[in-house]
Amino acid sequence: MINGTGTTPEAPAAPAAPVALLVWIDAEEAILVRWDGEARIERIASEVPPHHESTGHLRYDPQIRHGGGGVAQDRVERDRFGHLRAYLTEVARHIEPDEDVEILGPGTVREELARILRDDNLRHGRQRTIETAASRPLTERQLVARLRDRMGEPAPRRRPRRVG
C-alpha cells in the first residue's frame, strides 16, 4: 500500500533472534554456550586451587559448634575462596546484561554465580531470567543440544547410513 508521500511504508524490522546462554560451571572450568542462530562455545579455565586435603590429625576449635559455622580456619582455604570469587567475577563479565541464563553444574559454584548475576540485576534494574540446576559434567555436544531444545530449534537432520 502506498502512503500519502507516494512511497511504500517500510516493513517493521524483524525482531532479532533471542540470545540465550547456557553455562556449565564448576570450580575448575566454565563452559558458556550461546545461541544466536547457531551455537558459539567459550571456555574459561579457573585458577582456583583444589580443596585442602586433611593431613591426618584433625585439629578443631572447641569454641565452634558441631558442623563448623566459623570462618575458614587456614590460609589455604581463605585463599581458595578469594580465587573462587575472582573466577566467578571473571565468568560473570563474559555474560551480557541482556542474556537469559541457565546455569548448570555439580556443586554450589553455580549458585554463587547465579547470586552474582541476580545482585547485578538488582543493582541495574535488569529483568533477565537466571535459572540454575544441578548437573553432572556434560560434553559440548550435550550442552549445545540442551540449548537448542531450550530455544525450540530442531536438531539438525542426519542422513541415514547405508548398509551393504
ZIPE-V284905 format. One line per field, one symbol per residue. ss: DSSP state (H for helix, E for strand, C for the rest). phi: phi as a letter, one per 40 degrees, with the letter a starting at -180 (. if undefined). burial: I if it has 9 or more other ideal C-beta (glycine too) atoms within 8 Angstrom, else O. A space follows every 50 residues. Layout:
ss->???
phi->???
burial->???
This chain:
ss->CECCCCCECCCCCCCCCCCEEEEEECCCEEEEEEECCCEEEEEEECCCCC CCCCCCCCCCCCCCCCCCCCCCCCHHHHHHHHHHHHHHHHHHHCCCCCCE EEEEECCCHHHHHHHHHHHHHHHHCCCCCEEEEECCCCCHHHHHHHHHHH HCCCCCCCCCCCCC
phi->.ccccgbccccccccccccbbbbbaacbabbbbbbbhacbbbbbcbbccc dcccchccbacccccdgghccdcbccccccccccccccccccccbccccc bbbbicbcccccccccccccdccbgcbccbbbacacdbcdcccccccdcc cgcccccbccccbh
burial->OOOOOOOOOOOOOOOOOOIIIIIIIIIOIIIIIIIOOOIOIIOIOIOIOO OOOOOOOOOOOOOOOOOOOOOOOOOOIIIIIOIIOIIIIIIIOOIOOOII IIIIIOOOIIOIIIOIIIOIIOOOOOOIOIOIOOIOOIOOOOIIIIIIOI IOOOOOOOOOOOOO
